[in-house]
Amino acid sequence: MRLTTGCSGHLSGEVGCGHPVESVELEKSVAYQDAISSQRAFAYQVVYSSAGESKLPTSKRFLIGLLPIVALAGCGEAPDSKKAAVETAQVVRVFTVEKESLQREISAVGTVRYRRETPLGFTTPGKVAVVRFEEGDFVKRGALLSALDSTTVGADVSVSVAERDRARAEFERVRSLYADGWITKARYEAADAAVKAADARVRQAGFARSTAQLYAPSSGVVLQRNVQPGQVIAAGMPALILGEADDGFVFRVPIVDRDASKLRVGMTADIMIESAGEGPVSATISEIDGRANEATGAFTVQFRLPSRANLRSGQIGTANIKLPALESGDLLQIPATALFGVRTGEGLVYVVAKNNRVETRNVAIERVSDTFVTVSGGIKPGDKIVTSGLEKLRTGSPVRIIATQP
């Protein structure tokens, strides 16, 4: 009969754990085990007898304590039965790099304005006689807003009319003489020109008199009042600024040249105006300035807003504009949380390989935003980069993906 024993100690020959032994050796082994058991029982009886452990000499107590250890010293696991420590896979989230991820969204702060905010003024200097409305007042089309004292402009009209009448009378006399041959053609033409000049001065004075009163060109709101009754103003000075409600509201934002060059009329944006008390407003680009502001270098982009009763000129809001994808072939966009070991102009990312182990890649940082980083080199579209749990990883660490970001 051939059996195996789990003891790695030697009996009569070279016998190891898991090796077959003969029946004689098995008997020796059983006897050996009985001896060990007797020794253990004896030790326990001695230690826990009524005499107590303290009555034994120290040397005997030490030898008795060694008996179980000696008996077990020969037994153990075979070298080939040892198992390697199992590596624990770290739970991570990943981001799949794609060309489409280069589409960016920028946020820009701007203000609500009337599409037409018209400065109104007088074409001639004079003394302000009346101002009928205050700032914030709503006016209807054709309403009289302000007027100059008519004394000066009325006198100008009277003078120009009198001069016109004199020139016409002189022309009639010269024409009669010219017909009879008493004067030259040059004299006749000079009289005709004088009449035409007098007529022009009458029209000019009449225009000045008509513009001495300001009328609302459209229904709207008085946004600014710059004059008071009795004030003497120069010609062309804006007396009032009227926000014309007929053309509705727009949202104006300054955009830096790098982003403004990618915008086109008709693109959409979500505009959030907290003071309006409602959710985001969907708007489209209606105008883009052809020249940048000299002070800031930014282009003003104008969005046409839908009609809402709670909109007011000057309200502040934020426009979230989706920009088209970058055209540079080597640039890719990744979440800022994927970067670690950042140095000047470069950083590291973990890329998940096919065997679900991470590899370290070096990337060059091209542009940084609030949540995304534009990089080049080291990664390519389709790579899965780790965005969470980076502090627990090392090169070659196994990972288990629980979620991905598009």
C-alpha positions, 0 to 999 in steps of 0.5 A: 500500500502506498500513501502520502504524508503531509509531514516534511520531516524524515523518518527512516529515509529521505521522505518529504511532504507529499511523497509516497512511503512504504507501509513499514515507514507508515507504521514508524510514522504513526508511532512517531506521531503517537510519541509526539502526542504523548509528549504533548499530553505529558507537558500539558499535565505537568503545566496544568497539574495541581502542583502548578507550573511554578513548582517546576525548575526553569530548565524543565519548563523551558524544555517542556515548552519546546516539545510541541515546537520541535514536533511541529518544526519538521512540518510545513508547506512545500516550496512549490505550494507557496502562492504569490501575493495577488495584486489588487486592481485599483478602481479608476475612471477613464477618459477616452481621447477623441478628436471631437473632444477638441470642441470647446465651450467658453464662458464670457460675461456681458451685458443686456442692451437695447439693439438701438440705443440712440443719442438724440440732440439738437442741430443748433446751439441754444437754451433748453426750454423744456425736458419732459421725461426722466431716466427710466420713463417709457415713451411712445413713438412721436412723443415730444422729449425736449425743446430749445427756446424758440427765440433764436431759431425763430429769429433766424427763420424770419431773417432768412425769409426776408432775405429770400423775398428781397432776392426774388424782387431783385431777380424780377427787376433784373430779368425785365431789364435783361429781356429789354437788353439793358443788362448783360447775361452775367448780371442776370445769372448773378441775380438768379443765384442770389434767389437760389441762395436765399431759398436755401437759407430759408430751408436751413432755418426751417430745419433748425427750427424743426430740430429744436424739438426732440421727438421720440423716433420709436417707442422705448425707454429714456436711458440717459438724460444729459440736460436740464431746463435753462441749460445752454448746449452746443449743437450736436450734444446728446441731450437724451439717449433713447433705448428703442424697444421696437428693435428688442434687446441684444446681449453684448460680450467681449471675445478675445481675437483667438476665439472671435475668429472662430465665431460666425453669425448664426451660431447659438449660445446659452445666456444666463441672466440671473436678475431676469429670474429665469433659466438660460436663454437660447440666443444666436449671434447677430453681429460681430464687430469688424474691429477690435476695441483699441483698449482691450483688443477684444471683439464685441459679439452681439446676440439677439435675445427673444422678447421678455418683459423682465429684460432691462438694459444693463443687466449682467449675464454669462454667455456659454458659447460652443466653439468649433473644434480646433483644426491643429492635427496634433492637439488633443484635449483632456480633463485637467484631473488626468495630469500629474507630475506637472512641470513647466510646459509638460506633465504626465498621464496614465494610459490604460493598456490592453492588459488593464495595466497603466503606462506612464506617458509624457505630454506637452501642455499647449493651453489650459482652461478651467476644466480641460487642458490642450496637449500634444504628444504622448497620446492619440485618439482612442487612448483611455487615460485615468482621471481618478485614483492617480495617487494610488497608481504606479507604472504597471499597476492593474486597474479596474474601470468603473466608468468612462467619460466621453 
